[in-house]
Amino acid sequence: IIPGRAARLKGEIEDATGWGVMVGPLDSSGIPKYLADNWPPEET
C-alpha cells in the first residue's frame, strides 16, 4: 500500500517489483477506514 499522493508511481513500482500495489488514502488519518474497506485485497 502506497500513499495516495504517490499514486502516479503505482505502475512503476509494480513493474520494478512484480508486486500488486494498492493506492491508499491521501492522509494517514484515513488508514483505518481504508483498511476496513479494502483489506484483505481481492485476488487478481
C-alpha positions as CSV (number, residue, x, y, z in Angstrom):
1,I,0.0,0.0,0.0
2,I,1.4,3.4,-1.0
3,P,0.2,6.8,-0.1
4,G,-2.4,8.4,-2.3
5,R,-0.1,11.2,-3.3
6,A,2.3,8.6,-4.7
7,A,-0.4,7.1,-7.0
8,R,1.4,8.1,-10.1
9,L,4.2,5.7,-9.1
10,K,2.0,2.7,-8.9
11,G,2.8,1.2,-12.3
12,E,6.5,1.9,-12.0
13,I,6.6,0.1,-8.6
14,E,4.6,-2.8,-9.9
15,D,6.9,-3.2,-13.0
16,A,10.0,-2.9,-10.9
17,T,9.0,-5.4,-8.2
18,G,6.3,-7.6,-9.7
19,W,4.1,-6.9,-6.7
20,G,0.5,-5.8,-6.7
21,V,0.4,-2.2,-5.4
22,M,-2.7,-0.7,-3.8
23,V,-3.1,3.1,-3.5
24,G,-4.1,4.2,0.0
25,P,-5.6,7.4,1.3
26,L,-4.0,10.8,0.8
27,D,-3.9,11.4,4.6
28,S,-2.8,8.9,7.2
29,S,-5.9,9.6,9.3
30,G,-7.8,7.7,6.6
31,I,-5.8,4.5,7.0
32,P,-8.2,2.7,9.5
33,K,-11.2,3.2,7.2
34,Y,-9.2,2.3,4.1
35,L,-8.1,-1.0,5.7
36,A,-11.6,-1.7,6.9
37,D,-13.0,-1.2,3.4
38,N,-10.1,-2.8,1.4
39,W,-8.4,-5.5,3.4
40,P,-7.8,-8.3,2.6
41,P,-7.4,-7.3,-1.0
42,E,-9.3,-9.2,-3.7
43,E,-7.4,-11.9,-5.5
44,T,-6.5,-10.9,-9.1
